[in-house]
């Protein structure tokens, strides 16, 4: 499936720190007002499931992001709870590292931890509207 818009086109259309509400997965729990939320979200939007041509963020695989500020160290630790589309996912062992590698280089980030959880079970209802459109699941 050929994509018609790329990240630069979206950035030019809506700005670097703004995304269309349709790109937001409905189940995500996160403090969207935290200064590191947008950079973390942008980084996760660049991580793709190797079998599905959509970012793990828009697929709704990121269930929770917790930001813990360490004022003394001047950094913020980020904890991510995520799921996979199925327990038999061939990249299940690699996915936490992919998420860590995406978030860790962000300025101001301290430690990044990622847990894969299985409740709730992933379903297409967890996908952002943009992912549903990309995959013809609307």
Phi and psi in radians as a Rosetta constraint file:
Dihedral C 1 N 2 CA 2 C 2 CIRCULARHARMONIC -1.532 0.35
Dihedral N 2 CA 2 C 2 N 3 CIRCULARHARMONIC 2.303 0.35
Dihedral C 2 N 3 CA 3 C 3 CIRCULARHARMONIC -1.484 0.35
Dihedral N 3 CA 3 C 3 N 4 CIRCULARHARMONIC 2.529 0.35
Dihedral C 3 N 4 CA 4 C 4 CIRCULARHARMONIC -1.742 0.35
Dihedral N 4 CA 4 C 4 N 5 CIRCULARHARMONIC -0.370 0.35
Dihedral C 4 N 5 CA 5 C 5 CIRCULARHARMONIC -2.144 0.35
Dihedral N 5 CA 5 C 5 N 6 CIRCULARHARMONIC 2.476 0.35
Dihedral C 5 N 6 CA 6 C 6 CIRCULARHARMONIC -2.018 0.35
Dihedral N 6 CA 6 C 6 N 7 CIRCULARHARMONIC 3.110 0.35
Dihedral C 6 N 7 CA 7 C 7 CIRCULARHARMONIC -1.052 0.35
Dihedral N 7 CA 7 C 7 N 8 CIRCULARHARMONIC -0.661 0.35
Dihedral C 7 N 8 CA 8 C 8 CIRCULARHARMONIC -1.153 0.35
Dihedral N 8 CA 8 C 8 N 9 CIRCULARHARMONIC -0.676 0.35
Dihedral C 8 N 9 CA 9 C 9 CIRCULARHARMONIC -1.123 0.35
Dihedral N 9 CA 9 C 9 N 10 CIRCULARHARMONIC -0.733 0.35
Dihedral C 9 N 10 CA 10 C 10 CIRCULARHARMONIC -1.143 0.35
Dihedral N 10 CA 10 C 10 N 11 CIRCULARHARMONIC -0.774 0.35
Dihedral C 10 N 11 CA 11 C 11 CIRCULARHARMONIC -1.039 0.35
Dihedral N 11 CA 11 C 11 N 12 CIRCULARHARMONIC -0.750 0.35
Dihedral C 11 N 12 CA 12 C 12 CIRCULARHARMONIC -1.147 0.35
Dihedral N 12 CA 12 C 12 N 13 CIRCULARHARMONIC -0.588 0.35
Dihedral C 12 N 13 CA 13 C 13 CIRCULARHARMONIC -1.351 0.35
Dihedral N 13 CA 13 C 13 N 14 CIRCULARHARMONIC -0.744 0.35
Dihedral C 13 N 14 CA 14 C 14 CIRCULARHARMONIC -2.063 0.35
Dihedral N 14 CA 14 C 14 N 15 CIRCULARHARMONIC -0.074 0.35
Dihedral C 14 N 15 CA 15 C 15 CIRCULARHARMONIC 1.700 0.35
Dihedral N 15 CA 15 C 15 N 16 CIRCULARHARMONIC 2.791 0.35
Dihedral C 15 N 16 CA 16 C 16 CIRCULARHARMONIC -1.210 0.35
Dihedral N 16 CA 16 C 16 N 17 CIRCULARHARMONIC -0.630 0.35
Dihedral C 16 N 17 CA 17 C 17 CIRCULARHARMONIC -1.761 0.35
Dihedral N 17 CA 17 C 17 N 18 CIRCULARHARMONIC 0.160 0.35
Dihedral C 17 N 18 CA 18 C 18 CIRCULARHARMONIC -2.191 0.35
Dihedral N 18 CA 18 C 18 N 19 CIRCULARHARMONIC 2.454 0.35
Dihedral C 18 N 19 CA 19 C 19 CIRCULARHARMONIC -2.272 0.35
Dihedral N 19 CA 19 C 19 N 20 CIRCULARHARMONIC 2.664 0.35
Dihedral C 19 N 20 CA 20 C 20 CIRCULARHARMONIC -1.076 0.35
Dihedral N 20 CA 20 C 20 N 21 CIRCULARHARMONIC 2.430 0.35
Dihedral C 20 N 21 CA 21 C 21 CIRCULARHARMONIC -1.013 0.35
Dihedral N 21 CA 21 C 21 N 22 CIRCULARHARMONIC -0.454 0.35
Dihedral C 21 N 22 CA 22 C 22 CIRCULARHARMONIC -1.173 0.35
Dihedral N 22 CA 22 C 22 N 23 CIRCULARHARMONIC -0.285 0.35
Dihedral C 22 N 23 CA 23 C 23 CIRCULARHARMONIC -1.476 0.35
Dihedral N 23 CA 23 C 23 N 24 CIRCULARHARMONIC -0.110 0.35
Dihedral C 23 N 24 CA 24 C 24 CIRCULARHARMONIC -1.565 0.35
Dihedral N 24 CA 24 C 24 N 25 CIRCULARHARMONIC 2.149 0.35
Dihedral C 24 N 25 CA 25 C 25 CIRCULARHARMONIC -1.190 0.35
Dihedral N 25 CA 25 C 25 N 26 CIRCULARHARMONIC 2.459 0.35
Dihedral C 25 N 26 CA 26 C 26 CIRCULARHARMONIC -1.250 0.35
Dihedral N 26 CA 26 C 26 N 27 CIRCULARHARMONIC -0.318 0.35
Dihedral C 26 N 27 CA 27 C 27 CIRCULARHARMONIC -1.707 0.35
Dihedral N 27 CA 27 C 27 N 28 CIRCULARHARMONIC -0.192 0.35
Dihedral C 27 N 28 CA 28 C 28 CIRCULARHARMONIC -1.057 0.35
Dihedral N 28 CA 28 C 28 N 29 CIRCULARHARMONIC 2.294 0.35
Dihedral C 28 N 29 CA 29 C 29 CIRCULARHARMONIC -1.865 0.35
Dihedral N 29 CA 29 C 29 N 30 CIRCULARHARMONIC 2.067 0.35
Dihedral C 29 N 30 CA 30 C 30 CIRCULARHARMONIC -2.891 0.35
Dihedral N 30 CA 30 C 30 N 31 CIRCULARHARMONIC 2.682 0.35
Dihedral C 30 N 31 CA 31 C 31 CIRCULARHARMONIC -1.429 0.35
Dihedral N 31 CA 31 C 31 N 32 CIRCULARHARMONIC 1.649 0.35
Dihedral C 31 N 32 CA 32 C 32 CIRCULARHARMONIC -1.269 0.35
Dihedral N 32 CA 32 C 32 N 33 CIRCULARHARMONIC -0.093 0.35
Dihedral C 32 N 33 CA 33 C 33 CIRCULARHARMONIC -1.624 0.35
Dihedral N 33 CA 33 C 33 N 34 CIRCULARHARMONIC -0.166 0.35
Dihedral C 33 N 34 CA 34 C 34 CIRCULARHARMONIC -1.143 0.35
Dihedral N 34 CA 34 C 34 N 35 CIRCULARHARMONIC 2.419 0.35
Dihedral C 34 N 35 CA 35 C 35 CIRCULARHARMONIC -1.017 0.35
Dihedral N 35 CA 35 C 35 N 36 CIRCULARHARMONIC -0.436 0.35
Dihedral C 35 N 36 CA 36 C 36 CIRCULARHARMONIC -1.634 0.35
Dihedral N 36 CA 36 C 36 N 37 CIRCULARHARMONIC -0.030 0.35
Dihedral C 36 N 37 CA 37 C 37 CIRCULARHARMONIC -1.091 0.35
Dihedral N 37 CA 37 C 37 N 38 CIRCULARHARMONIC -0.887 0.35
Dihedral C 37 N 38 CA 38 C 38 CIRCULARHARMONIC -1.090 0.35
Dihedral N 38 CA 38 C 38 N 39 CIRCULARHARMONIC -0.822 0.35
Dihedral C 38 N 39 CA 39 C 39 CIRCULARHARMONIC -1.063 0.35
Dihedral N 39 CA 39 C 39 N 40 CIRCULARHARMONIC -0.658 0.35
Dihedral C 39 N 40 CA 40 C 40 CIRCULARHARMONIC -1.174 0.35
Dihedral N 40 CA 40 C 40 N 41 CIRCULARHARMONIC -0.759 0.35
Dihedral C 40 N 41 CA 41 C 41 CIRCULARHARMONIC -1.057 0.35
Dihedral N 41 CA 41 C 41 N 42 CIRCULARHARMONIC -0.797 0.35
Dihedral C 41 N 42 CA 42 C 42 CIRCULARHARMONIC -1.051 0.35
Dihedral N 42 CA 42 C 42 N 43 CIRCULARHARMONIC -0.706 0.35
Dihedral C 42 N 43 CA 43 C 43 CIRCULARHARMONIC -1.138 0.35
Dihedral N 43 CA 43 C 43 N 44 CIRCULARHARMONIC -0.714 0.35
Dihedral C 43 N 44 CA 44 C 44 CIRCULARHARMONIC -1.230 0.35
Dihedral N 44 CA 44 C 44 N 45 CIRCULARHARMONIC -0.485 0.35
Dihedral C 44 N 45 CA 45 C 45 CIRCULARHARMONIC -1.204 0.35
Dihedral N 45 CA 45 C 45 N 46 CIRCULARHARMONIC -0.243 0.35
Dihedral C 45 N 46 CA 46 C 46 CIRCULARHARMONIC -1.653 0.35
Dihedral N 46 CA 46 C 46 N 47 CIRCULARHARMONIC -0.030 0.35
Dihedral C 46 N 47 CA 47 C 47 CIRCULARHARMONIC -1.753 0.35
Dihedral N 47 CA 47 C 47 N 48 CIRCULARHARMONIC 2.128 0.35
Dihedral C 47 N 48 CA 48 C 48 CIRCULARHARMONIC -1.943 0.35
Dihedral N 48 CA 48 C 48 N 49 CIRCULARHARMONIC 2.494 0.35
Dihedral C 48 N 49 CA 49 C 49 CIRCULARHARMONIC -1.150 0.35
Dihedral N 49 CA 49 C 49 N 50 CIRCULARHARMONIC 2.226 0.35
Dihedral C 49 N 50 CA 50 C 50 CIRCULARHARMONIC -1.075 0.35
Dihedral N 50 CA 50 C 50 N 51 CIRCULARHARMONIC -0.373 0.35
Dihedral C 50 N 51 CA 51 C 51 CIRCULARHARMONIC -1.750 0.35
Dihedral N 51 CA 51 C 51 N 52 CIRCULARHARMONIC -0.222 0.35
Dihedral C 51 N 52 CA 52 C 52 CIRCULARHARMONIC -2.243 0.35
Dihedral N 52 CA 52 C 52 N 53 CIRCULARHARMONIC 2.228 0.35
Dihedral C 52 N 53 CA 53 C 53 CIRCULARHARMONIC -1.366 0.35
Dihedral N 53 CA 53 C 53 N 54 CIRCULARHARMONIC 0.882 0.35
Dihedral C 53 N 54 CA 54 C 54 CIRCULARHARMONIC -2.511 0.35
Dihedral N 54 CA 54 C 54 N 55 CIRCULARHARMONIC 2.585 0.35
Dihedral C 54 N 55 CA 55 C 55 CIRCULARHARMONIC -1.156 0.35
Dihedral N 55 CA 55 C 55 N 56 CIRCULARHARMONIC 2.647 0.35
Dihedral C 55 N 56 CA 56 C 56 CIRCULARHARMONIC -1.122 0.35
Dihedral N 56 CA 56 C 56 N 57 CIRCULARHARMONIC -0.486 0.35
Dihedral C 56 N 57 CA 57 C 57 CIRCULARHARMONIC -1.153 0.35
Dihedral N 57 CA 57 C 57 N 58 CIRCULARHARMONIC -0.895 0.35
Dihedral C 57 N 58 CA 58 C 58 CIRCULARHARMONIC -1.227 0.35
Dihedral N 58 CA 58 C 58 N 59 CIRCULARHARMONIC -0.453 0.35
Dihedral C 58 N 59 CA 59 C 59 CIRCULARHARMONIC -1.191 0.35
Dihedral N 59 CA 59 C 59 N 60 CIRCULARHARMONIC -0.277 0.35
Dihedral C 59 N 60 CA 60 C 60 CIRCULARHARMONIC 1.479 0.35
Dihedral N 60 CA 60 C 60 N 61 CIRCULARHARMONIC 0.377 0.35
Dihedral C 60 N 61 CA 61 C 61 CIRCULARHARMONIC -1.372 0.35
Dihedral N 61 CA 61 C 61 N 62 CIRCULARHARMONIC -0.379 0.35
Dihedral C 61 N 62 CA 62 C 62 CIRCULARHARMONIC -1.534 0.35
Dihedral N 62 CA 62 C 62 N 63 CIRCULARHARMONIC 1.963 0.35
Dihedral C 62 N 63 CA 63 C 63 CIRCULARHARMONIC -1.653 0.35
Dihedral N 63 CA 63 C 63 N 64 CIRCULARHARMONIC -0.572 0.35
Dihedral C 63 N 64 CA 64 C 64 CIRCULARHARMONIC -2.699 0.35
Dihedral N 64 CA 64 C 64 N 65 CIRCULARHARMONIC 2.425 0.35
Dihedral C 64 N 65 CA 65 C 65 CIRCULARHARMONIC -2.246 0.35
Dihedral N 65 CA 65 C 65 N 66 CIRCULARHARMONIC 2.203 0.35
Dihedral C 65 N 66 CA 66 C 66 CIRCULARHARMONIC -2.039 0.35
Dihedral N 66 CA 66 C 66 N 67 CIRCULARHARMONIC 2.213 0.35
Dihedral C 66 N 67 CA 67 C 67 CIRCULARHARMONIC -1.835 0.35
Dihedral N 67 CA 67 C 67 N 68 CIRCULARHARMONIC 2.159 0.35
Dihedral C 67 N 68 CA 68 C 68 CIRCULARHARMONIC -2.108 0.35
Dihedral N 68 CA 68 C 68 N 69 CIRCULARHARMONIC 1.886 0.35
Dihedral C 68 N 69 CA 69 C 69 CIRCULARHARMONIC -1.342 0.35
Dihedral N 69 CA 69 C 69 N 70 CIRCULARHARMONIC 2.293 0.35
Dihedral C 69 N 70 CA 70 C 70 CIRCULARHARMONIC -1.918 0.35
Dihedral N 70 CA 70 C 70 N 71 CIRCULARHARMONIC 1.608 0.35
Dihedral C 70 N 71 CA 71 C 71 CIRCULARHARMONIC -1.053 0.35
Dihedral N 71 CA 71 C 71 N 72 CIRCULARHARMONIC -0.641 0.35
Dihedral C 71 N 72 CA 72 C 72 CIRCULARHARMONIC -1.133 0.35
Dihedral N 72 CA 72 C 72 N 73 CIRCULARHARMONIC -0.727 0.35
Dihedral C 72 N 73 CA 73 C 73 CIRCULARHARMONIC -1.514 0.35
Dihedral N 73 CA 73 C 73 N 74 CIRCULARHARMONIC -0.265 0.35
Dihedral C 73 N 74 CA 74 C 74 CIRCULARHARMONIC 1.269 0.35
Dihedral N 74 CA 74 C 74 N 75 CIRCULARHARMONIC 0.465 0.35
Dihedral C 74 N 75 CA 75 C 75 CIRCULARHARMONIC -2.309 0.35
Dihedral N 75 CA 75 C 75 N 76 CIRCULARHARMONIC 2.942 0.35
Dihedral C 75 N 76 CA 76 C 76 CIRCULARHARMONIC -2.148 0.35
Dihedral N 76 CA 76 C 76 N 77 CIRCULARHARMONIC 2.181 0.35
Dihedral C 76 N 77 CA 77 C 77 CIRCULARHARMONIC -1.457 0.35
Dihedral N 77 CA 77 C 77 N 78 CIRCULARHARMONIC 2.493 0.35
Dihedral C 77 N 78 CA 78 C 78 CIRCULARHARMONIC -2.171 0.35
Dihedral N 78 CA 78 C 78 N 79 CIRCULARHARMONIC 2.238 0.35
Dihedral C 78 N 79 CA 79 C 79 CIRCULARHARMONIC -1.964 0.35
Dihedral N 79 CA 79 C 79 N 80 CIRCULARHARMONIC 2.324 0.35
Dihedral C 79 N 80 CA 80 C 80 CIRCULARHARMONIC -2.121 0.35
Dihedral N 80 CA 80 C 80 N 81 CIRCULARHARMONIC 2.253 0.35
Dihedral C 80 N 81 CA 81 C 81 CIRCULARHARMONIC -1.802 0.35
Dihedral N 81 CA 81 C 81 N 82 CIRCULARHARMONIC 2.258 0.35
Dihedral C 81 N 82 CA 82 C 82 CIRCULARHARMONIC -2.416 0.35
Dihedral N 82 CA 82 C 82 N 83 CIRCULARHARMONIC 2.899 0.35
Dihedral C 82 N 83 CA 83 C 83 CIRCULARHARMONIC -2.219 0.35
Dihedral N 83 CA 83 C 83 N 84 CIRCULARHARMONIC -3.117 0.35
Dihedral C 83 N 84 CA 84 C 84 CIRCULARHARMONIC -2.211 0.35
Dihedral N 84 CA 84 C 84 N 85 CIRCULARHARMONIC 2.833 0.35
Dihedral C 84 N 85 CA 85 C 85 CIRCULARHARMONIC -1.161 0.35
Dihedral N 85 CA 85 C 85 N 86 CIRCULARHARMONIC -0.452 0.35
Dihedral C 85 N 86 CA 86 C 86 CIRCULARHARMONIC -2.738 0.35
Dihedral N 86 CA 86 C 86 N 87 CIRCULARHARMONIC 2.666 0.35
Dihedral C 86 N 87 CA 87 C 87 CIRCULARHARMONIC -1.093 0.35
Dihedral N 87 CA 87 C 87 N 88 CIRCULARHARMONIC -0.406 0.35
Dihedral C 87 N 88 CA 88 C 88 CIRCULARHARMONIC -1.586 0.35
Dihedral N 88 CA 88 C 88 N 89 CIRCULARHARMONIC 0.307 0.35
Dihedral C 88 N 89 CA 89 C 89 CIRCULARHARMONIC -0.986 0.35
Dihedral N 89 CA 89 C 89 N 90 CIRCULARHARMONIC 2.192 0.35
Dihedral C 89 N 90 CA 90 C 90 CIRCULARHARMONIC -1.170 0.35
Dihedral N 90 CA 90 C 90 N 91 CIRCULARHARMONIC -0.288 0.35
Dihedral C 90 N 91 CA 91 C 91 CIRCULARHARMONIC -1.908 0.35
Dihedral N 91 CA 91 C 91 N 92 CIRCULARHARMONIC 0.388 0.35
Dihedral C 91 N 92 CA 92 C 92 CIRCULARHARMONIC -0.976 0.35
Dihedral N 92 CA 92 C 92 N 93 CIRCULARHARMONIC -0.674 0.35
Dihedral C 92 N 93 CA 93 C 93 CIRCULARHARMONIC -1.269 0.35
Dihedral N 93 CA 93 C 93 N 94 CIRCULARHARMONIC -0.496 0.35
Dihedral C 93 N 94 CA 94 C 94 CIRCULARHARMONIC -1.561 0.35
Dihedral N 94 CA 94 C 94 N 95 CIRCULARHARMONIC -0.430 0.35
Dihedral C 94 N 95 CA 95 C 95 CIRCULARHARMONIC -1.049 0.35
Dihedral N 95 CA 95 C 95 N 96 CIRCULARHARMONIC -0.779 0.35
Dihedral C 95 N 96 CA 96 C 96 CIRCULARHARMONIC -1.014 0.35
Dihedral N 96 CA 96 C 96 N 97 CIRCULARHARMONIC -0.699 0.35
Dihedral C 96 N 97 CA 97 C 97 CIRCULARHARMONIC -1.140 0.35
Dihedral N 97 CA 97 C 97 N 98 CIRCULARHARMONIC -0.636 0.35
Dihedral C 97 N 98 CA 98 C 98 CIRCULARHARMONIC -1.111 0.35
Dihedral N 98 CA 98 C 98 N 99 CIRCULARHARMONIC -0.713 0.35
Dihedral C 98 N 99 CA 99 C 99 CIRCULARHARMONIC -1.175 0.35
Dihedral N 99 CA 99 C 99 N 100 CIRCULARHARMONIC -0.811 0.35
Dihedral C 99 N 100 CA 100 C 100 CIRCULARHARMONIC -1.017 0.35
Dihedral N 100 CA 100 C 100 N 101 CIRCULARHARMONIC -0.813 0.35
Dihedral C 100 N 101 CA 101 C 101 CIRCULARHARMONIC -1.106 0.35
Dihedral N 101 CA 101 C 101 N 102 CIRCULARHARMONIC -0.483 0.35
Dihedral C 101 N 102 CA 102 C 102 CIRCULARHARMONIC -1.331 0.35
Dihedral N 102 CA 102 C 102 N 103 CIRCULARHARMONIC -0.718 0.35
Dihedral C 102 N 103 CA 103 C 103 CIRCULARHARMONIC -1.513 0.35
Dihedral N 103 CA 103 C 103 N 104 CIRCULARHARMONIC -0.651 0.35
Dihedral C 103 N 104 CA 104 C 104 CIRCULARHARMONIC -0.958 0.35
Dihedral N 104 CA 104 C 104 N 105 CIRCULARHARMONIC -0.689 0.35
Dihedral C 104 N 105 CA 105 C 105 CIRCULARHARMONIC -1.228 0.35
Dihedral N 105 CA 105 C 105 N 106 CIRCULARHARMONIC -0.137 0.35
Dihedral C 105 N 106 CA 106 C 106 CIRCULARHARMONIC -1.147 0.35
Dihedral N 106 CA 106 C 106 N 107 CIRCULARHARMONIC 2.302 0.35
Dihedral C 106 N 107 CA 107 C 107 CIRCULARHARMONIC -1.051 0.35
Dihedral N 107 CA 107 C 107 N 108 CIRCULARHARMONIC 2.283 0.35
Dihedral C 107 N 108 CA 108 C 108 CIRCULARHARMONIC 1.673 0.35
Dihedral N 108 CA 108 C 108 N 109 CIRCULARHARMONIC -0.070 0.35
Dihedral C 108 N 109 CA 109 C 109 CIRCULARHARMONIC -1.549 0.35
Dihedral N 109 CA 109 C 109 N 110 CIRCULARHARMONIC 2.321 0.35
Dihedral C 109 N 110 CA 110 C 110 CIRCULARHARMONIC -1.649 0.35
Dihedral N 110 CA 110 C 110 N 111 CIRCULARHARMONIC -1.859 0.35
Dihedral C 110 N 111 CA 111 C 111 CIRCULARHARMONIC -1.542 0.35
Dihedral N 111 CA 111 C 111 N 112 CIRCULARHARMONIC 2.504 0.35
Dihedral C 111 N 112 CA 112 C 112 CIRCULARHARMONIC -2.153 0.35
Dihedral N 112 CA 112 C 112 N 113 CIRCULARHARMONIC 2.100 0.35
Dihedral C 112 N 113 CA 113 C 113 CIRCULARHARMONIC -2.065 0.35
Dihedral N 113 CA 113 C 113 N 114 CIRCULARHARMONIC 2.521 0.35
Dihedral C 113 N 114 CA 114 C 114 CIRCULARHARMONIC -2.341 0.35
Dihedral N 114 CA 114 C 114 N 115 CIRCULARHARMONIC 2.223 0.35
Dihedral C 114 N 115 CA 115 C 115 CIRCULARHARMONIC -2.054 0.35
Dihedral N 115 CA 115 C 115 N 116 CIRCULARHARMONIC 2.352 0.35
Dihedral C 115 N 116 CA 116 C 116 CIRCULARHARMONIC -1.592 0.35
Dihedral N 116 CA 116 C 116 N 117 CIRCULARHARMONIC 2.205 0.35
Dihedral C 116 N 117 CA 117 C 117 CIRCULARHARMONIC -2.135 0.35
Dihedral N 117 CA 117 C 117 N 118 CIRCULARHARMONIC 2.767 0.35
Dihedral C 117 N 118 CA 118 C 118 CIRCULARHARMONIC -2.011 0.35
Dihedral N 118 CA 118 C 118 N 119 CIRCULARHARMONIC -0.026 0.35
Dihedral C 118 N 119 CA 119 C 119 CIRCULARHARMONIC -2.113 0.35
Dihedral N 119 CA 119 C 119 N 120 CIRCULARHARMONIC 2.145 0.35
Dihedral C 119 N 120 CA 120 C 120 CIRCULARHARMONIC -1.325 0.35
Dihedral N 120 CA 120 C 120 N 121 CIRCULARHARMONIC 2.709 0.35
Dihedral C 120 N 121 CA 121 C 121 CIRCULARHARMONIC -1.192 0.35
Dihedral N 121 CA 121 C 121 N 122 CIRCULARHARMONIC 2.358 0.35
Dihedral C 121 N 122 CA 122 C 122 CIRCULARHARMONIC -1.118 0.35
Dihedral N 122 CA 122 C 122 N 123 CIRCULARHARMONIC 2.473 0.35
Dihedral C 122 N 123 CA 123 C 123 CIRCULARHARMONIC -2.549 0.35
Dihedral N 123 CA 123 C 123 N 124 CIRCULARHARMONIC 2.807 0.35
Dihedral C 123 N 124 CA 124 C 124 CIRCULARHARMONIC -1.022 0.35
Dihedral N 124 CA 124 C 124 N 125 CIRCULARHARMONIC -0.363 0.35
Dihedral C 124 N 125 CA 125 C 125 CIRCULARHARMONIC -1.157 0.35
Dihedral N 125 CA 125 C 125 N 126 CIRCULARHARMONIC -0.258 0.35
Dihedral C 125 N 126 CA 126 C 126 CIRCULARHARMONIC -1.488 0.35
Dihedral N 126 CA 126 C 126 N 127 CIRCULARHARMONIC -0.118 0.35
Dihedral C 126 N 127 CA 127 C 127 CIRCULARHARMONIC -1.382 0.35
Dihedral N 127 CA 127 C 127 N 128 CIRCULARHARMONIC 2.591 0.35
Dihedral C 127 N 128 CA 128 C 128 CIRCULARHARMONIC -1.192 0.35
Dihedral N 128 CA 128 C 128 N 129 CIRCULARHARMONIC 2.713 0.35
Dihedral C 128 N 129 CA 129 C 129 CIRCULARHARMONIC -1.029 0.35
Dihedral N 129 CA 129 C 129 N 130 CIRCULARHARMONIC -0.613 0.35
Dihedral C 129 N 130 CA 130 C 130 CIRCULARHARMONIC -1.116 0.35
Dihedral N 130 CA 130 C 130 N 131 CIRCULARHARMONIC -0.669 0.35
Dihedral C 130 N 131 CA 131 C 131 CIRCULARHARMONIC -1.154 0.35
Dihedral N 131 CA 131 C 131 N 132 CIRCULARHARMONIC -0.709 0.35
Dihedral C 131 N 132 CA 132 C 132 CIRCULARHARMONIC -1.084 0.35
Dihedral N 132 CA 132 C 132 N 133 CIRCULARHARMONIC -0.707 0.35
Dihedral C 132 N 133 CA 133 C 133 CIRCULARHARMONIC -1.164 0.35
Dihedral N 133 CA 133 C 133 N 134 CIRCULARHARMONIC -0.763 0.35
Dihedral C 133 N 134 CA 134 C 134 CIRCULARHARMONIC -1.048 0.35
Dihedral N 134 CA 134 C 134 N 135 CIRCULARHARMONIC -0.604 0.35
Dihedral C 134 N 135 CA 135 C 135 CIRCULARHARMONIC -1.752 0.35
Dihedral N 135 CA 135 C 135 N 136 CIRCULARHARMONIC 0.174 0.35
Dihedral C 135 N 136 CA 136 C 136 CIRCULARHARMONIC 0.966 0.35
Dihedral N 136 CA 136 C 136 N 137 CIRCULARHARMONIC 0.787 0.35
Dihedral C 136 N 137 CA 137 C 137 CIRCULARHARMONIC -2.041 0.35
Dihedral N 137 CA 137 C 137 N 138 CIRCULARHARMONIC 0.577 0.35
